[in-house]
Amino acid sequence: YDQIVEFGPGIGEVCRIVTDLGFKGDYYLYDLPEVLKISTYYNSTAKGVTHYSQIDPSTQTLFISTWGLSEVPFELREEVVRHFNSADYLIIFQRQAFEYDNTPWFMMKFPELINNRNVKIQDIQFLSHIAGGNYYLYTES
């Protein structure tokens, strides 16, 4: 990948692991400004952004989100996924977050937004008792 976009990185632990493993491309941390202060402090080579339009979607992109995408309104999810519709995805989502029932969105709407490419969803068994269940979602090129 030329770039990795991480939506909702929290303190940036995934970024740290990926860059420690040798990733040399651009790594974007996409979050609220308050949270970016923490994640960019711990990941000084990463670029903090507060809006998807700050990132060029035309390069080979891996989009990562560990729960963050399942915690924002459906409208924002659609905008973000449409912007990165040609990316590869690695997402962890929870069935229930706040008032959102996420399973229908990730099983039906998400594949439509990325032109029905091959989407795989697997249960995270050791987290099945939390928030009605948690799932891995990834795309296969």
MDTraj code that builds the backbone (N, CA, C; nanometers):
import mdtraj as md
import numpy as np

residues = "TYR ASP GLN ILE VAL GLU PHE GLY PRO GLY ILE GLY GLU VAL CYS ARG ILE VAL THR ASP LEU GLY PHE LYS GLY ASP TYR TYR LEU TYR ASP LEU PRO GLU VAL LEU LYS ILE SER THR TYR TYR ASN SER THR ALA LYS GLY VAL THR HIS TYR SER GLN ILE ASP PRO SER THR GLN THR LEU PHE ILE SER THR TRP GLY LEU SER GLU VAL PRO PHE GLU LEU ARG GLU GLU VAL VAL ARG HIS PHE ASN SER ALA ASP TYR LEU ILE ILE PHE GLN ARG GLN ALA PHE GLU TYR ASP ASN THR PRO TRP PHE MET MET LYS PHE PRO GLU LEU ILE ASN ASN ARG ASN VAL LYS ILE GLN ASP ILE GLN PHE LEU SER HIS ILE ALA GLY GLY ASN TYR TYR LEU TYR THR GLU SER".split()
xyz = np.array([
    [0.0830, -0.1189, 0.0000],
    [0.0000, 0.0000, 0.0000],
    [0.0869, 0.1245, 0.0000],
    [0.0382, 0.2266, -0.0705],
    [0.1052, 0.3563, -0.0688],
    [0.0689, 0.4345, 0.0568],
    [-0.0519, 0.4090, 0.1057],
    [-0.0956, 0.4792, 0.2256],
    [-0.1922, 0.3932, 0.3050],
    [-0.1955, 0.4209, 0.4336],
    [-0.2922, 0.3614, 0.5241],
    [-0.3694, 0.4757, 0.5866],
    [-0.4999, 0.4614, 0.5900],
    [-0.5874, 0.5572, 0.6557],
    [-0.6519, 0.4845, 0.7721],
    [-0.6304, 0.5349, 0.8920],
    [-0.6915, 0.4744, 1.0096],
    [-0.7970, 0.5692, 1.0648],
    [-0.9204, 0.5212, 1.0664],
    [-1.0340, 0.6004, 1.1124],
    [-1.0576, 0.5705, 1.2597],
    [-1.0461, 0.6742, 1.3433],
    [-1.0666, 0.6570, 1.4864],
    [-0.9522, 0.5821, 1.5531],
    [-0.8290, 0.6316, 1.5422],
    [-0.7136, 0.5555, 1.5908],
    [-0.6945, 0.5532, 1.7418],
    [-0.7732, 0.6299, 1.8152],
    [-0.7506, 0.6335, 1.9594],
    [-0.6105, 0.6855, 1.9885],
    [-0.5335, 0.6122, 2.0685],
    [-0.3977, 0.6585, 2.1000],
    [-0.2969, 0.6233, 1.9912],
    [-0.3403, 0.5513, 1.8895],
    [-0.2528, 0.5233, 1.7761],
    [-0.1719, 0.3964, 1.7864],
    [-0.2192, 0.3011, 1.8627],
    [-0.1442, 0.1773, 1.8841],
    [-0.1290, 0.0940, 1.7571],
    [-0.2328, 0.0876, 1.6738],
    [-0.2226, 0.0124, 1.5481],
    [-0.1174, 0.0768, 1.4581],
    [-0.1180, 0.2079, 1.4504],
    [-0.0181, 0.2803, 1.3706],
    [0.1228, 0.2471, 1.4181],
    [0.1427, 0.2484, 1.5473],
    [0.2752, 0.2194, 1.6026],
    [0.3202, 0.0792, 1.5640],
    [0.2308, -0.0167, 1.5742],
    [0.2657, -0.1551, 1.5392],
    [0.2995, -0.1663, 1.3906],
    [0.2150, -0.1080, 1.3051],
    [0.2361, -0.1170, 1.1601],
    [0.3673, -0.0505, 1.1195],
    [0.3964, 0.0656, 1.1735],
    [0.5216, 0.1335, 1.1374],
    [0.6419, 0.0620, 1.1982],
    [0.6278, 0.0056, 1.3173],
    [0.7365, -0.0743, 1.3756],
    [0.7666, -0.1979, 1.2908],
    [0.6651, -0.2491, 1.2228],
    [0.6839, -0.3647, 1.1347],
    [0.7454, -0.3258, 1.0000],
    [0.7632, -0.1948, 0.9763],
    [0.8356, -0.1524, 0.8574],
    [0.7569, -0.0790, 0.7511],
    [0.6310, -0.0469, 0.7745],
    [0.5547, 0.0263, 0.6734],
    [0.6183, 0.1625, 0.6504],
    [0.6428, 0.1977, 0.5237],
    [0.7124, 0.3226, 0.4892],
    [0.6252, 0.4232, 0.4149],
    [0.5028, 0.3871, 0.3836],
    [0.4151, 0.4799, 0.3117],
    [0.3587, 0.5863, 0.4035],
    [0.2651, 0.6633, 0.3507],
    [0.1978, 0.7654, 0.4309],
    [0.0961, 0.6983, 0.5222],
    [0.0954, 0.7375, 0.6471],
    [-0.0005, 0.6842, 0.7449],
    [-0.0820, 0.8018, 0.7969],
    [-0.2140, 0.7965, 0.7706],
    [-0.3041, 0.9033, 0.8131],
    [-0.3865, 0.8577, 0.9325],
    [-0.3885, 0.9387, 1.0362],
    [-0.4721, 0.9170, 1.1527],
    [-0.5883, 1.0148, 1.1414],
    [-0.7098, 0.9629, 1.1291],
    [-0.8281, 1.0446, 1.1047],
    [-0.9169, 1.0384, 1.2283],
    [-0.9273, 1.1516, 1.2990],
    [-1.0032, 1.1523, 1.4239],
    [-1.0403, 1.2951, 1.4612],
    [-1.1021, 1.3077, 1.5758],
    [-1.1342, 1.4395, 1.6306],
    [-1.0055, 1.5094, 1.6716],
    [-1.0017, 1.6419, 1.6637],
    [-0.8774, 1.7143, 1.6961],
    [-0.8219, 1.6821, 1.8346],
    [-0.9093, 1.6655, 1.9330],
    [-0.8639, 1.6366, 2.0687],
    [-0.7910, 1.5029, 2.0774],
    [-0.8413, 1.4045, 2.0065],
    [-0.7819, 1.2709, 2.0077],
    [-0.6531, 1.2687, 1.9260],
    [-0.6510, 1.3438, 1.8163],
    [-0.5315, 1.3485, 1.7320],
    [-0.4099, 1.4007, 1.8074],
    [-0.4306, 1.4854, 1.9052],
    [-0.3179, 1.5339, 1.9849],
    [-0.2450, 1.4181, 2.0514],
    [-0.3189, 1.3189, 2.0948],
    [-0.2584, 1.2022, 2.1598],
    [-0.1950, 1.1099, 2.0565],
    [-0.2712, 1.0704, 1.9552],
    [-0.2207, 0.9710, 1.8590],
    [-0.1036, 1.0237, 1.7766],
    [-0.1033, 1.1520, 1.7416],
    [0.0110, 1.2043, 1.6661],
    [0.1318, 1.2287, 1.7565],
    [0.1104, 1.2502, 1.8833],
    [0.2219, 1.2635, 1.9773],
    [0.3005, 1.1326, 1.9839],
    [0.2274, 1.0214, 1.9889],
    [0.2920, 0.8901, 1.9969],
    [0.3377, 0.8374, 1.8611],
    [0.2928, 0.8997, 1.7547],
    [0.3270, 0.8561, 1.6188],
    [0.3677, 0.9783, 1.5377],
    [0.4857, 1.0267, 1.5609],
    [0.5291, 1.1543, 1.5035],
    [0.5421, 1.1520, 1.3508],
    [0.5540, 1.0345, 1.2900],
    [0.5647, 1.0290, 1.1439],
    [0.4279, 1.0235, 1.0768],
    [0.3229, 0.9978, 1.1534],
    [0.1879, 0.9913, 1.0974],
    [0.1329, 1.1319, 1.0763],
    [0.0371, 1.1409, 0.9836],
    [-0.0266, 1.2684, 0.9530],
    [-0.1668, 1.2686, 1.0131],
    [-0.1927, 1.3628, 1.1002],
    [-0.3251, 1.3733, 1.1600],
    [-0.4176, 1.4560, 1.0734],
    [-0.5383, 1.4040, 1.0470],
    [-0.6386, 1.4757, 0.9684],
    [-0.7732, 1.4693, 1.0391],
    [-0.8531, 1.5724, 1.0167],
    [-0.9857, 1.5780, 1.0785],
    [-1.0995, 1.5664, 0.9768],
    [-1.0645, 1.5493, 0.8487],
    [-1.1674, 1.5314, 0.7462],
    [-1.1104, 1.4465, 0.6331],
    [-1.1923, 1.3578, 0.5818],
    [-1.1473, 1.2661, 0.4764],
    [-1.1009, 1.3379, 0.3503],
    [-1.1526, 1.4583, 0.3242],
    [-1.1140, 1.5302, 0.2029],
    [-0.9675, 1.5730, 0.2045],
    [-0.9013, 1.5620, 0.3181],
    [-0.7596, 1.5960, 0.3284],
    [-0.6697, 1.4832, 0.2758],
    [-0.7297, 1.3724, 0.2347],
    [-0.6530, 1.2552, 0.1917],
    [-0.6899, 1.2200, 0.0483],
    [-0.5894, 1.1993, -0.0356],
    [-0.6090, 1.1607, -0.1748],
    [-0.6519, 1.0136, -0.1805],
    [-0.7705, 0.9858, -0.2321],
    [-0.8166, 0.8469, -0.2373],
    [-0.7681, 0.7693, -0.3596],
    [-0.6918, 0.8342, -0.4485],
    [-0.6561, 0.7690, -0.5748],
    [-0.5326, 0.6790, -0.5641],
    [-0.4621, 0.6823, -0.4521],
    [-0.3461, 0.5940, -0.4371],
    [-0.3889, 0.4622, -0.3740],
    [-0.3028, 0.3641, -0.3804],
    [-0.3346, 0.2320, -0.3252],
    [-0.3448, 0.2430, -0.1732],
    [-0.4667, 0.2244, -0.1211],
    [-0.4976, 0.2552, 0.0179],
    [-0.5509, 0.1346, 0.0926],
    [-0.5034, 0.1205, 0.2164],
    [-0.5641, 0.0290, 0.3128],
    [-0.6354, 0.1165, 0.4146],
    [-0.7645, 0.0933, 0.4335],
    [-0.8453, 0.1680, 0.5293],
    [-0.8678, 0.0775, 0.6496],
    [-0.8271, 0.1255, 0.7658],
    [-0.8402, 0.0492, 0.8900],
    [-0.9304, 0.1250, 0.9858],
    [-1.0175, 0.0530, 1.0527],
    [-1.0953, 0.1121, 1.1615],
    [-1.1253, 0.0041, 1.2646],
    [-1.0800, 0.0267, 1.3854],
    [-1.1114, -0.0657, 1.4939],
    [-1.2204, -0.0020, 1.5791],
    [-1.3422, -0.0319, 1.5461],
    [-1.4654, 0.0124, 1.6102],
    [-1.5086, 0.1537, 1.5745],
    [-1.4182, 0.2422, 1.5362],
    [-1.4541, 0.3824, 1.5130],
    [-1.5644, 0.4015, 1.4106],
    [-1.5579, 0.3309, 1.2990],
    [-1.6573, 0.3497, 1.1935],
    [-1.7962, 0.3044, 1.2386],
    [-1.8027, 0.2120, 1.3328],
    [-1.9338, 0.1649, 1.3811],
    [-1.9901, 0.2536, 1.4917],
    [-1.9189, 0.3608, 1.5241],
    [-1.9628, 0.4497, 1.6319],
    [-2.0025, 0.5880, 1.5830],
    [-2.0043, 0.6091, 1.4521],
    [-2.0413, 0.7395, 1.3974],
    [-2.1714, 0.7263, 1.3183],
    [-2.2401, 0.8386, 1.2947],
    [-2.3671, 0.8343, 1.2201],
    [-2.3509, 0.7720, 1.0814],
    [-2.4578, 0.7082, 1.0351],
    [-2.4571, 0.6414, 0.9057],
    [-2.4196, 0.7371, 0.7922],
    [-2.4634, 0.8613, 0.8002],
    [-2.4346, 0.9579, 0.6938],
    [-2.2846, 0.9806, 0.6797],
    [-2.2151, 0.9962, 0.7924],
    [-2.0699, 1.0159, 0.7873],
    [-2.0010, 0.8909, 0.7340],
    [-2.0451, 0.7742, 0.7760],
    [-1.9875, 0.6487, 0.7246],
    [-1.9960, 0.6447, 0.5728],
    [-2.1141, 0.6771, 0.5214],
    [-2.1332, 0.6730, 0.3759],
    [-2.0387, 0.7685, 0.3045],
    [-2.0256, 0.8900, 0.3560],
    [-1.9357, 0.9880, 0.2938],
    [-1.7922, 0.9358, 0.2921],
    [-1.7470, 0.8830, 0.4036],
    [-1.6091, 0.8348, 0.4154],
    [-1.5862, 0.7166, 0.3229],
    [-1.6750, 0.6199, 0.3247],
    [-1.6582, 0.4998, 0.2416],
    [-1.6686, 0.5343, 0.0936],
    [-1.7565, 0.6237, 0.0573],
    [-1.7637, 0.6672, -0.0831],
    [-1.6320, 0.7317, -0.1269],
    [-1.5724, 0.8110, -0.0383],
    [-1.4455, 0.8774, -0.0702],
    [-1.3341, 0.7744, -0.0931],
    [-1.3345, 0.6686, -0.0154],
    [-1.2301, 0.5655, -0.0241],
    [-1.2846, 0.4357, -0.0847],
    [-1.3783, 0.4452, -0.1767],
    [-1.4457, 0.3239, -0.2243],
    [-1.3554, 0.2252, -0.2973],
    [-1.2384, 0.2669, -0.3434],
    [-1.1489, 0.1716, -0.4099],
    [-1.0425, 0.1160, -0.3150],
    [-1.0465, 0.1553, -0.1889],
    [-0.9485, 0.1062, -0.0908],
    [-0.9757, -0.0391, -0.0546],
    [-0.8760, -0.1020, 0.0041],
    [-0.8975, -0.2286, 0.0735],
    [-0.9329, -0.1939, 0.2166],
    [-1.0109, -0.2788, 0.2812],
    [-1.0622, -0.2483, 0.4138],
    [-1.0280, -0.3562, 0.5152],
    [-0.9988, -0.3110, 0.6349],
    [-0.9866, -0.3957, 0.7529],
    [-1.0593, -0.3224, 0.8644],
    [-1.1761, -0.3720, 0.9017],
    [-1.2626, -0.3039, 0.9970],
    [-1.3028, -0.4019, 1.1062],
    [-1.3054, -0.3516, 1.2282],
    [-1.3690, -0.4235, 1.3373],
    [-1.4911, -0.3408, 1.3750],
    [-1.6061, -0.4058, 1.3814],
    [-1.7264, -0.3323, 1.4201],
    [-1.8050, -0.4100, 1.5237],
    [-1.8808, -0.3349, 1.6013],
    [-1.9660, -0.3936, 1.7030],
    [-2.1095, -0.3921, 1.6543],
    [-2.1821, -0.4955, 1.6900],
    [-2.3210, -0.5044, 1.6446],
    [-2.4031, -0.3854, 1.6937],
    [-2.3904, -0.3499, 1.8190],
    [-2.4635, -0.2386, 1.8772],
    [-2.3669, -0.1334, 1.9286],
    [-2.3865, -0.0091, 1.8902],
    [-2.3101, 0.1029, 1.9444],
    [-2.4050, 0.2208, 1.9546],
    [-2.4200, 0.2715, 2.0751],
    [-2.5145, 0.3797, 2.0981],
    [-2.6508, 0.3363, 2.0446],
    [-2.7117, 0.4130, 1.9543],
    [-2.8427, 0.3734, 1.9001],
    [-2.8307, 0.2983, 1.7673],
    [-2.7089, 0.2646, 1.7256],
    [-2.6872, 0.2049, 1.5939],
    [-2.6899, 0.0528, 1.5991],
    [-2.7716, -0.0061, 1.5118],
    [-2.7659, -0.1497, 1.4861],
    [-2.6791, -0.1627, 1.3614],
    [-2.5545, -0.2000, 1.3803],
    [-2.4545, -0.1924, 1.2741],
    [-2.4552, -0.3073, 1.1739],
    [-2.5041, -0.4218, 1.2133],
    [-2.4926, -0.5388, 1.1259],
    [-2.5586, -0.5164, 0.9899],
    [-2.6816, -0.4672, 0.9819],
    [-2.7401, -0.4445, 0.8481],
    [-2.6577, -0.3473, 0.7631],
    [-2.6040, -0.2420, 0.8258],
    [-2.5267, -0.1453, 0.7489],
    [-2.4009, -0.2083, 0.6917],
    [-2.3267, -0.2810, 0.7743],
    [-2.2017, -0.3404, 0.7259],
    [-2.2260, -0.4592, 0.6332],
    [-2.3376, -0.5285, 0.6473],
    [-2.3639, -0.6445, 0.5610],
    [-2.4278, -0.6059, 0.4282],
    [-2.5054, -0.4976, 0.4258],
    [-2.5776, -0.4631, 0.3033],
    [-2.5303, -0.3310, 0.2407],
    [-2.5262, -0.2254, 0.3185],
    [-2.4924, -0.0942, 0.2637],
    [-2.3443, -0.0827, 0.2282],
    [-2.2567, -0.1293, 0.3158],
    [-2.1129, -0.1189, 0.2921],
    [-2.0720, -0.1847, 0.1600],
    [-2.1106, -0.3106, 0.1320],
    [-2.0719, -0.3707, 0.0032],
    [-2.1207, -0.2904, -0.1179],
    [-2.2393, -0.2331, -0.1058],
    [-2.2924, -0.1511, -0.2144],
    [-2.2037, -0.0285, -0.2384],
    [-2.1577, 0.0341, -0.1315],
    [-2.0756, 0.1545, -0.1420],
    [-1.9391, 0.1288, -0.2051],
    [-1.8884, 0.0066, -0.1922],
    [-1.7579, -0.0264, -0.2515],
    [-1.7753, -0.1120, -0.3774],
    [-1.8879, -0.0942, -0.4427],
    [-1.9168, -0.1604, -0.5712],
    [-1.9207, -0.3120, -0.5603],
    [-1.9739, -0.3605, -0.4487],
    [-1.9971, -0.5031, -0.4261],
    [-1.8730, -0.5903, -0.4450],
    [-1.7583, -0.5350, -0.4072],
    [-1.6375, -0.6178, -0.4075],
    [-1.6490, -0.7243, -0.2985],
    [-1.5591, -0.8177, -0.2995],
    [-1.5657, -0.9314, -0.2087],
    [-1.5446, -0.8881, -0.0632],
    [-1.6506, -0.8912, 0.0165],
    [-1.6465, -0.8529, 0.1572],
    [-1.6623, -0.9781, 0.2417],
    [-1.5745, -0.9941, 0.3374],
    [-1.5808, -1.1068, 0.4311],
    [-1.6081, -1.0521, 0.5705],
    [-1.6967, -1.1188, 0.6425],
    [-1.7278, -1.0813, 0.7806],
    [-1.7162, -1.2063, 0.8661],
    [-1.6407, -1.1929, 0.9759],
    [-1.6225, -1.3052, 1.0674],
    [-1.6478, -1.2602, 1.2103],
    [-1.7126, -1.3457, 1.2844],
    [-1.7397, -1.3215, 1.4249],
    [-1.6086, -1.3230, 1.5046],
    [-1.5943, -1.2294, 1.5963],
    [-1.4813, -1.2328, 1.6901],
    [-1.5347, -1.3032, 1.8147],
    [-1.5103, -1.4310, 1.8232],
    [-1.5743, -1.5133, 1.9257],
    [-1.5411, -1.4706, 2.0677],
    [-1.4183, -1.4288, 2.0937],
    [-1.3842, -1.3917, 2.2302],
    [-1.4446, -1.2584, 2.2724],
    [-1.5093, -1.1872, 2.1783],
    [-1.5795, -1.0629, 2.2099],
    [-1.7293, -1.0740, 2.1801],
    [-1.7806, -1.1947, 2.1665],
    [-1.9200, -1.2129, 2.1267],
    [-2.0191, -1.1696, 2.2340],
    [-1.9770, -1.1588, 2.3564],
    [-2.0660, -1.1209, 2.4660],
    [-2.0750, -0.9701, 2.4877],
    [-1.9964, -0.8921, 2.4151],
    [-1.9922, -0.7468, 2.4325],
    [-2.0658, -0.6791, 2.3172],
    [-2.1544, -0.5859, 2.3497],
    [-2.2266, -0.5036, 2.2513],
    [-2.3034, -0.5871, 2.1494],
    [-2.3516, -0.7034, 2.1898],
    [-2.4282, -0.7885, 2.1000],
    [-2.3443, -0.8625, 1.9982],
    [-2.2128, -0.8536, 2.0098],
    [-2.1207, -0.9216, 1.9197],
    [-2.0288, -0.8234, 1.8496],
    [-1.9117, -0.8708, 1.8141],
    [-1.8116, -0.7916, 1.7429],
    [-1.7624, -0.8730, 1.6242],
    [-1.7259, -0.8044, 1.5170],
    [-1.6952, -0.8713, 1.3912],
    [-1.5748, -0.8096, 1.3220],
    [-1.4997, -0.8954, 1.2526],
    [-1.3979, -0.8503, 1.1585],
    [-1.4654, -0.8353, 1.0232],
    [-1.4340, -0.7305, 0.9520],
    [-1.4767, -0.7132, 0.8130],
    [-1.3505, -0.6817, 0.7335],
    [-1.3326, -0.7526, 0.6238],
    [-1.2194, -0.7225, 0.5367],
    [-1.2589, -0.7477, 0.3932],
    [-1.1897, -0.6781, 0.3044],
    [-1.2159, -0.6976, 0.1623],
    [-1.1001, -0.7775, 0.1033],
    [-1.1342, -0.8574, 0.0060],
    [-1.0337, -0.9339, -0.0681],
    [-1.0283, -0.8806, -0.2103],
    [-0.9106, -0.8460, -0.2540],
    [-0.8953, -0.7931, -0.3899],
    [-0.8999, -0.9037, -0.4924],
])
top = md.Topology()
chain = top.add_chain()
for i, resn in enumerate(residues, 1):
    res = top.add_residue(resn, chain, resSeq=i)
    for name in ("N", "CA", "C"):
        top.add_atom(name, md.element.get_by_symbol(name[0]), res)
traj = md.Trajectory(xyz[None], top)
